[in-house]
Amino acid sequence: MAFAETFKALSDPVRRQILELLKQGPLSAGDIGSHFNMTGATISYHLKMLKQADLIFESREKNFIYYQLNTTVLEEIMLWISELKGGNSDVENEQ
């Protein structure tokens, strides 16, 4: 996993809000866009950035595309941060 892409995607407040929306379950781009005052093209851009970072994935049903949270990447980030924290605690305990 490329942490740089992931953290870049997470750095934008709109993309974080989209992830919050997707916690409730899959949504179409139109459903996501209805929560924001921005163009469909802008929503598509944010969805593209989230997909490139593997934070979301899409599935197709007939003529609709639904976006869903990819919790695997978030779990990898949490594990990495947890290991960093653990590494710092070990250094502090040795001193």
N, C-alpha and C positions, 0 to 999 in steps of 0.2 A: 504494500500500500504506500502511496506517495503522501506523506504527511503534509508536505508543502501545499499540494492541491486541496487537501482536506481542510487545513486551517485557513487557507485563502477563501474557500467557499463558506466556511463558518464565520469569517470575519464580517460578513455583510448582514445587517440586521433584518433585511427583507428575507434573505435565505434562511436565517434562523427562525423567522416567523412561519415560513413555509414548512420547515421541519416540525414545528409545533403543531401546525394544522394536520400534518400527516400522521401524528401520533394517534389520532382518532381512527385512522384507517385510510384506505386508498381514496384518492380524489382525482377528478379530471382537471385539466388545465383551466377550464372555465370555472369550476368550483373553487379552485385556488384563487384565480383572478378576481372572483367576486368579493374577496376579503381585502382587496387593495384598490387604491385609486391610481392605477397605472395601465398602460396599454398591454394588449395581449402579447405584443412583441417583447416587451420588457419582462413579462412573466415567463415567456419562453426562454429568454436569455438566462434568467435566474434558475429555471429548471435545468437548462443545459449545463450550467456550472455545477449544480448539485449532482447531476448524473456523471459528469466527468470526474468528480471527486468520489464517486461510488456511494454517496450518501442516500441516494434514492435510485429506484429502478422503475421501469415502466412495464405495463402489461396492456395488451390490446384485447378489447372485447367489441366485436363488430366494428362500428365506425368510431369507437371511442378509445382514447389512451388514458389509462389510469396510472397515477404515480403513487408509489408506496415507499415508506421509510426502509432503508437498509440498515438494520440494527447491528449487523456484523461489523461494519466499519466503526460504528460508535463504540462497540465493545472492545475492538482492537485499540482504539484511542484511550479508552478508560484503563485498559490493562497496561498500556505503555506508561500512562501518567502514574498509575499505581506503582509500577516498577521503579519509576524515577523517585517517587516519594519514598519507597522502601529503601532505595539506594542511599538517599540522603539520611534516612534514619540510621542506617548501619554505620555510616561515616560518623554521625554524631555520637553514637553509642561507643565507638572506638576511642573517641577523644576524651 
